[in-house]
Amino acid sequence: MNNSMISAMVSMNAFQQRLDVIADNLANVDTVGYKSKDTSFEDVLTQVQGHHKDFTLAGRATPPGYTVGFGSRLAAVIQNMEQGPHKETGNPLDLAIDGNAMFAVQGNGGIAYTREGGFHVSPDPQDGSFVNLVNNQGYQVLDRNNNPIRIPANAKVAVDPAGQVLVETPAGRSVAGVLKLAELQRPEGLVQMAGNLYMLAAGLTEAQVFEQAQANRGPLKSEVQSGFLEQSNVNFSDEMMKMMEVQRAYQLAARALSSSDTMMNLANTMRG
């Protein structure tokens, strides 16, 4: 197999992976709190091949040698954590964050983080006089102390910009808890999971990924907007343009592979 065939095959595989990422973005253009992804590529085994010594002539302006490569491959999938637009819903438990913070919920594998703030209440199976604040997957929403937020049943609920969950009962008004708002500092330290959730990458601690202001109970840079939901930050027009570019590049690589195969067949015929 010659270098042109290897380069075309490697490049086609990389283009297919990029197309998969674009398709994922387009499929989630209407997903609440979804963060788009982009791709980064690198050359595969690129090196400079030296010419024969006869090419080294006096007065030559360019150095002898030529570049040999084997296409490109997917190096990384990059999360775009840019804030999406907010849509008003009027539901006091629909929450959107103005800033770079994330909500914390108790997932199956530990604490998970999300920008999707479509919360609701669910009966507490252990105490019928309380309800739990949960997300759309049924995971309990956590407070600053990593404890589930519990609300008296039949209480009126509101959330202020600081994340305080305010409840009103016949006995009066009180604070059921303060939402944990983890302000993101290193997006690369998060791993995307199912259900629009993120978890810490293996070996990393919360202090390494999120700003220390939250851990120290310091002032937050982010605010909570009650009655709003953050929409996906996917730009449909940009993704469609990227998809057309990738499709054309894939077609070009496929033609290069076909041409290389044709030349090999011709060479085999000539030898015969």
C-alpha positions as CSV (number, residue, x, y, z in Angstrom):
1,M,0.0,0.0,0.0
2,N,1.6,3.3,-1.1
3,N,1.7,6.6,0.9
4,S,-1.1,8.3,-1.0
5,M,-3.5,5.5,-0.1
6,I,-2.5,5.5,3.6
7,S,-2.8,9.3,3.7
8,A,-6.3,9.3,2.1
9,M,-7.6,6.5,4.4
10,V,-6.3,8.2,7.6
11,S,-7.8,11.5,6.5
12,M,-11.1,9.9,5.7
13,N,-11.3,8.4,9.1
14,A,-10.5,11.8,10.7
15,F,-13.2,13.5,8.6
16,Q,-15.8,10.9,9.6
17,Q,-15.0,11.5,13.3
18,R,-15.4,15.3,12.8
19,L,-18.7,14.7,11.0
20,D,-19.9,12.6,14.0
21,V,-19.1,15.6,16.3
22,I,-21.0,18.0,14.0
23,A,-24.0,15.6,13.8
24,D,-24.0,15.4,17.6
25,N,-24.1,19.2,17.8
26,L,-26.9,19.5,15.3
27,A,-29.0,16.8,17.1
28,N,-28.8,18.9,20.3
29,V,-29.5,22.3,18.9
30,D,-32.7,22.4,21.0
31,T,-31.4,20.6,24.1
32,V,-31.5,22.8,27.2
33,G,-28.1,23.7,28.5
34,Y,-26.2,21.8,25.9
35,K,-22.6,22.8,25.1
36,S,-21.3,22.4,21.6
37,K,-18.1,20.5,20.8
38,D,-15.4,21.2,18.3
39,T,-12.5,19.1,17.0
40,S,-8.7,19.6,16.9
41,F,-6.5,17.7,14.4
42,E,-2.8,16.9,14.0
43,D,-0.5,15.6,11.3
44,V,0.3,11.8,11.3
45,L,4.0,10.9,11.1
46,T,5.0,14.0,9.2
47,Q,8.7,14.0,8.4
48,V,11.2,15.6,5.9
49,Q,12.6,13.1,3.5
50,G,16.1,14.0,2.2
51,H,16.9,14.2,-1.5
52,H,19.8,12.4,-3.1
53,K,23.1,14.2,-2.7
54,D,23.1,15.0,-6.5
55,F,20.3,17.5,-5.7
56,T,22.6,19.5,-3.5
57,L,23.9,22.0,-6.1
58,A,25.7,25.3,-5.8
59,G,23.3,28.3,-5.8
60,R,20.2,26.2,-4.7
61,A,17.8,28.6,-2.9
62,T,15.7,26.0,-1.1
63,P,17.0,23.3,1.3
64,P,17.1,19.7,-0.2
65,G,14.3,17.4,1.0
66,Y,10.5,17.1,0.8
67,T,7.8,16.6,3.3
68,V,6.2,13.2,3.7
69,G,3.0,12.7,5.7
70,F,0.2,10.3,6.3
71,G,-2.8,12.6,6.5
72,S,-4.3,13.9,9.8
73,R,-6.0,12.5,12.8
74,L,-8.4,13.7,15.5
75,A,-6.3,15.0,18.4
76,A,-9.0,16.2,20.8
77,V,-12.7,17.0,21.1
78,I,-13.0,20.5,22.7
79,Q,-16.0,21.6,24.8
80,N,-17.3,25.1,24.0
81,M,-18.6,26.2,27.4
82,E,-19.8,29.6,26.2
83,Q,-23.1,30.7,27.7
84,G,-26.2,30.1,25.6
85,P,-29.3,32.4,25.3
86,H,-31.9,32.4,28.1
87,K,-35.5,31.7,27.4
88,E,-38.2,32.8,29.8
89,T,-40.6,30.1,31.0
90,G,-42.3,31.6,34.0
91,N,-41.7,28.5,36.1
92,P,-39.9,29.5,39.3
93,L,-38.0,26.2,39.4
94,D,-36.6,26.7,35.9
95,L,-33.2,28.1,36.6
96,A,-30.6,29.6,34.3
97,I,-27.1,30.7,35.3
98,D,-25.8,34.1,34.2
99,G,-22.0,33.4,34.3
100,N,-19.7,30.4,34.0
101,A,-21.0,28.4,37.0
102,M,-22.6,25.0,37.0
103,F,-25.3,23.3,39.1
104,A,-24.3,20.2,41.1
105,V,-26.4,17.1,41.3
106,Q,-26.0,13.7,42.9
107,G,-25.4,11.3,40.0
108,N,-25.0,7.6,40.0
109,G,-21.2,7.8,40.0
110,G,-20.9,10.7,42.4
111,I,-21.3,14.5,42.1
112,A,-22.1,15.6,38.5
113,Y,-22.4,19.1,37.1
114,T,-24.7,20.6,34.6
115,R,-26.0,23.8,33.0
116,E,-29.5,22.4,32.5
117,G,-31.6,24.0,35.2
118,G,-35.0,22.5,34.5
119,F,-35.7,21.4,38.1
120,H,-38.8,20.1,39.8
121,V,-39.8,18.6,43.1
122,S,-40.2,14.9,43.8
123,P,-41.7,13.2,47.0
124,D,-39.1,12.1,49.5
125,P,-39.5,8.3,49.9
126,Q,-38.3,8.4,53.5
127,D,-40.3,11.4,54.8
128,G,-43.6,12.3,53.2
129,S,-43.6,15.7,54.8
130,F,-40.7,16.8,52.5
131,V,-40.0,16.8,48.8
132,N,-36.6,16.8,47.0
133,L,-35.4,19.2,44.4
134,V,-34.4,17.1,41.4
135,N,-33.4,17.6,37.8
136,N,-35.0,16.0,34.7
137,Q,-33.2,12.7,35.2
138,G,-34.4,12.5,38.8
139,Y,-31.0,13.3,40.4
140,Q,-31.1,15.3,43.6
141,V,-29.9,18.9,43.4
142,L,-27.1,19.7,45.9
143,D,-26.5,22.6,48.2
144,R,-23.1,24.2,49.1
145,N,-22.4,21.4,51.6
146,N,-23.1,18.7,48.9
147,N,-26.4,17.8,50.7
148,P,-29.7,17.3,48.8
149,I,-32.0,20.2,49.0
150,R,-35.3,19.2,50.7
151,I,-38.4,21.4,50.8
152,P,-41.4,21.1,53.0
153,A,-44.3,19.6,51.1
154,N,-46.9,22.0,49.7
155,A,-44.6,25.0,50.4
156,K,-44.3,27.9,47.9
157,V,-40.8,28.0,46.5
158,A,-38.7,30.7,45.0
159,V,-35.0,31.1,44.1
160,D,-33.1,34.4,44.4
161,P,-30.1,35.4,42.3
162,A,-27.6,34.2,45.0
163,G,-29.1,30.7,44.7
164,Q,-31.0,30.7,47.9
165,V,-34.0,28.4,47.8
166,L,-36.7,30.3,49.6
167,V,-39.8,28.5,50.9
168,E,-43.0,29.9,52.4
169,T,-45.2,27.7,54.7
170,P,-48.0,28.6,57.1
171,A,-45.3,28.7,59.8
172,G,-43.4,31.5,57.9
173,R,-40.6,32.0,55.4
174,S,-37.3,30.2,55.6
175,V,-34.3,29.2,53.5
176,A,-34.3,25.5,52.5
177,G,-30.7,25.7,51.2
178,V,-28.3,27.5,48.9
179,L,-27.7,26.0,45.5
180,K,-24.1,24.9,44.9
181,L,-22.8,27.0,42.0
182,A,-19.5,25.6,41.0
183,E,-17.7,28.3,38.9
184,L,-15.8,26.6,36.1
185,Q,-12.1,27.4,35.7
186,R,-10.7,24.5,33.7
187,P,-13.3,23.1,31.2
188,E,-10.7,20.5,30.1
189,G,-11.0,18.9,33.5
190,L,-14.6,17.8,32.9
191,V,-15.8,14.7,31.1
192,Q,-19.2,14.7,29.4
193,M,-21.6,12.0,30.5
194,A,-25.0,10.9,29.4
195,G,-28.0,13.1,30.3
196,N,-26.1,16.4,29.6
197,L,-24.0,15.9,32.7
198,Y,-20.3,16.4,33.4
199,M,-18.1,14.7,35.9
200,L,-14.5,15.4,37.0
201,A,-11.8,13.7,35.0
202,A,-10.0,10.8,36.7
203,G,-7.4,12.0,39.2
204,L,-8.7,15.6,39.4
205,T,-10.3,17.3,42.4
206,E,-13.1,19.9,42.5
207,A,-10.6,22.5,43.6
208,Q,-8.5,21.9,40.5
209,V,-11.3,22.4,38.1
210,F,-13.5,25.0,39.7
211,E,-12.7,28.3,41.3
212,Q,-11.9,28.4,44.9
213,A,-14.3,31.2,45.6
214,Q,-17.1,28.7,45.9
215,A,-15.2,26.4,48.2
216,N,-14.4,29.3,50.5
217,R,-17.9,30.6,50.5
218,G,-16.6,33.7,48.9
219,P,-18.6,36.1,46.6
220,L,-19.9,34.4,43.4
221,K,-19.4,35.9,40.0
222,S,-22.5,34.2,38.7
223,E,-26.2,34.7,39.3
224,V,-29.2,32.6,39.1
225,Q,-32.2,33.7,37.0
226,S,-35.4,32.1,38.1
227,G,-38.1,31.5,35.5
228,F,-35.6,31.1,32.7
229,L,-33.8,28.2,30.9
230,E,-30.5,28.3,29.1
231,Q,-30.7,27.2,25.6
232,S,-28.1,25.3,23.6
233,N,-25.1,27.3,22.5
234,V,-25.0,25.5,19.1
235,N,-25.0,27.8,16.1
236,F,-27.0,26.0,13.5
237,S,-25.7,28.0,10.5
238,D,-22.1,27.5,11.6
239,E,-22.6,23.8,12.1
240,M,-24.2,23.4,8.7
241,M,-21.3,25.2,7.1
242,K,-18.8,23.0,8.9
243,M,-20.7,19.9,7.7
244,M,-20.5,21.0,4.1
245,E,-16.8,21.7,4.4
246,V,-16.1,18.2,5.9
247,Q,-18.3,16.5,3.3
248,R,-16.3,18.1,0.5
249,A,-13.0,17.3,2.1
250,Y,-14.1,13.7,2.6
251,Q,-15.1,13.5,-1.1
252,L,-11.6,14.8,-2.1
253,A,-9.9,12.2,0.1
254,A,-12.1,9.5,-1.4
255,R,-11.1,10.6,-4.9
256,A,-7.4,10.6,-3.9
257,L,-7.9,7.0,-2.6
258,S,-9.6,6.0,-5.8
259,S,-6.9,7.6,-8.0
260,S,-4.2,5.9,-6.0
261,D,-5.9,2.5,-6.5
262,T,-6.2,3.2,-10.2
263,M,-2.5,4.0,-10.5
264,M,-1.6,0.8,-8.6
265,N,-3.7,-1.3,-11.0
266,L,-2.0,0.4,-14.0
267,A,1.4,-0.3,-12.5
268,N,0.6,-3.9,-11.9
269,T,-0.7,-4.3,-15.5
270,M,2.5,-2.8,-16.8
271,R,4.6,-5.2,-14.8
272,G,2.6,-8.1,-16.1
